[in-house]
């Protein structure tokens, strides 16, 4: 919330797949301040990857003094009362640039991005994610603040596979609502993890 600055962090003890990963989280925002869902790197503005809310848009990026990739939604997310599901899947091995970075919101792939903020990673680029010199952080930048103001639940990180949102959620056949899959099935990989929040209890299941 506004009065504290919690976040989770971990530095991998061994390198994982630096070309392919998936991040998934169910989130509910308390404000429209800039807030980070996930970041990984060595230092702010030097070597970092991030997934963040910037006011009412979502941005996914890699930055090393300039953007290695940067996609920012044209869509605006202004509902602070509802839960939403955010999935970012990266696979730089893909031949088509548009397949190398995919963002999904409530099961729907986002394909409309701000002009000038719609660049994709070069093929076979290594990211800072899954490097032993890069620290994973949930709810906070690599350094420099922008704490996430809200609630996260069922946070998943898959090392080595670009997953579809249907692994983590599904459409209710009666209501048409996008709903959580409480027990998604996927391989964590070397540095993957699952964090389940139930009330004030956090359960961390990780492969490292």
C-alpha positions in Angstrom: 0.0 0.0 0.0 1.0 3.7 0.0 2.6 3.5 3.4 5.1 0.7 3.0 7.4 -0.7 0.4 7.4 -4.5 0.3 8.9 -6.6 -2.4 10.4 -10.0 -3.0 13.9 -10.7 -4.4 16.2 -13.6 -5.2 19.5 -13.9 -7.1 19.7 -17.2 -9.0 22.6 -19.5 -7.9 22.9 -20.8 -11.5 22.2 -19.5 -14.9 18.9 -20.5 -16.6 17.6 -19.9 -20.1 18.3 -16.3 -21.0 16.4 -16.3 -24.2 13.1 -17.8 -23.2 10.8 -17.3 -20.2 7.2 -16.5 -19.1 6.0 -14.4 -16.2 2.3 -14.6 -15.1 0.6 -12.8 -12.2 -3.0 -12.0 -11.1 -2.9 -8.4 -9.9 -5.3 -5.8 -8.3 -4.1 -2.2 -8.2 -4.7 0.2 -5.4 -3.6 3.3 -7.4 -2.4 4.3 -10.8 1.0 5.3 -9.7 3.9 3.8 -11.6 4.5 0.3 -10.3 6.7 -2.7 -11.2 5.4 -6.2 -11.4 8.7 -7.9 -12.2 12.2 -6.7 -12.8 15.6 -8.4 -13.2 19.0 -7.0 -13.8 22.2 -5.6 -12.3 21.4 -1.9 -11.9 18.7 0.6 -12.9 19.4 2.0 -16.4 22.4 -0.2 -17.0 21.2 -3.8 -17.4 17.6 -4.6 -16.6 14.4 -6.2 -17.8 11.1 -5.1 -16.5 7.3 -5.5 -16.6 5.4 -2.5 -15.2 2.4 -0.4 -15.0 3.1 3.2 -16.0 0.0 5.0 -15.0 -2.7 3.3 -16.9 -0.6 1.4 -19.5 1.6 -1.7 -19.3 5.2 -1.6 -20.5 7.6 -4.6 -21.0 11.2 -3.8 -21.8 14.9 -4.5 -21.8 17.2 -1.4 -21.2 20.9 -0.9 -21.3 21.1 2.8 -21.9 18.8 2.3 -24.8 15.9 -0.1 -25.3 16.7 -3.6 -26.5 13.0 -4.1 -26.7 10.1 -2.0 -25.5 6.4 -2.6 -25.9 3.8 -0.2 -24.4 0.1 -0.8 -24.7 -2.2 1.6 -26.4 -4.9 0.1 -24.2 -5.5 1.8 -20.9 -6.2 -0.1 -17.7 -8.3 2.1 -15.4 -10.2 -0.3 -13.2 -8.7 -0.5 -9.7 -11.6 -2.5 -8.3 -11.1 -5.7 -10.4 -8.4 -8.4 -10.6 -6.6 -8.7 -13.9 -4.3 -11.3 -15.3 -1.0 -10.3 -16.9 1.2 -12.7 -18.8 4.5 -11.8 -20.6 6.1 -14.5 -22.7 9.5 -13.9 -24.3 11.3 -16.2 -26.8 14.1 -14.5 -28.7 14.8 -17.7 -30.7 11.7 -17.0 -32.8 12.3 -16.1 -36.5 9.4 -13.6 -36.6 10.1 -10.5 -34.5 6.5 -10.2 -33.4 6.6 -13.7 -31.9 9.6 -12.9 -29.7 7.7 -10.9 -27.1 4.0 -11.4 -26.3 1.9 -9.7 -23.7 -1.5 -11.0 -22.7 -4.1 -9.3 -20.5 -7.0 -11.5 -19.2 -6.2 -14.1 -21.8 -6.1 -11.7 -24.8 -2.9 -11.0 -26.7 -2.1 -7.3 -26.9 -1.0 -6.3 -30.4 -1.6 -2.5 -30.4 1.4 -0.6 -29.0 2.4 3.0 -28.7 4.3 4.1 -31.8 8.0 4.3 -31.0 7.4 2.0 -28.1 6.8 -1.1 -30.2 10.2 -2.6 -30.7 11.0 -6.3 -30.4 14.3 -8.0 -29.3 16.8 -9.1 -31.9 16.8 -12.9 -32.6 18.7 -15.0 -30.1 19.4 -12.1 -27.8 20.4 -13.1 -24.2 18.5 -11.2 -21.5 19.5 -10.4 -17.9 16.8 -12.6 -16.7 18.2 -15.9 -15.5 21.7 -14.6 -15.2 23.5 -15.2 -11.9 24.4 -11.5 -11.9 20.8 -10.4 -12.2 18.4 -10.3 -9.2 14.8 -11.2 -9.6 12.5 -8.6 -7.9 8.7 -8.7 -7.7 7.0 -5.4 -6.9 10.1 -3.2 -7.3 12.7 -2.0 -9.8 16.2 -3.3 -10.0 16.9 -0.2 -8.0 15.2 3.1 -7.6 11.7 2.5 -6.3 8.3 2.4 -8.2 7.0 -0.2 -5.8 3.8 -1.9 -6.9 0.8 -0.5 -5.0 -1.7 -3.2 -4.9 -2.1 -7.0 -4.5 -0.5 -9.9 -6.4 -1.5 -13.5 -6.2 -0.5 -16.7 -8.0 2.7 -15.4 -9.4 4.5 -17.8 -11.7 7.9 -17.6 -13.5 8.7 -20.3 -16.1 12.4 -20.6 -17.1 12.9 -21.9 -20.6 9.4 -21.9 -22.1 7.1 -19.2 -23.6 3.7 -20.2 -22.3 0.2 -19.3 -23.5 -2.2 -17.6 -21.0 -4.4 -20.7 -21.1 -1.9 -22.4 -18.8 -2.8 -20.0 -16.0 -6.4 -19.0 -16.8 -9.5 -20.1 -18.7 -12.8 -18.6 -19.9 -15.9 -19.5 -17.8 -18.3 -21.2 -20.2 -21.3 -19.6 -18.5 -20.2 -16.0 -17.7 -17.5 -15.6 -20.3 -15.2 -14.3 -17.5 -11.5 -15.0 -17.6 -10.8 -17.0 -14.4 -7.8 -18.4 -12.6 -6.5 -21.9 -13.0 -5.5 -22.6 -9.4 -3.2 -25.5 -10.3 -1.5 -24.7 -13.6 0.7 -27.4 -15.0 4.1 -26.4 -16.4 7.8 -27.1 -16.0 9.5 -24.6 -13.8 12.9 -24.9 -15.4 16.2 -24.1 -13.7 15.1 -20.8 -12.0 11.3 -21.0 -12.2 9.1 -20.4 -9.2 5.5 -20.2 -8.1 4.3 -17.9 -5.3 0.8 -18.5 -4.0 -0.7 -15.9 -1.7 -3.6 -16.8 0.6 -4.4 -14.1 3.1 -1.1 -13.2 4.7 0.6 -16.5 3.9 3.0 -16.8 1.0 3.9 -20.2 -0.3 7.0 -20.3 -2.5 7.6 -23.3 -4.7 10.8 -23.0 -6.7 13.2 -25.1 -8.6 16.2 -23.3 -7.3 
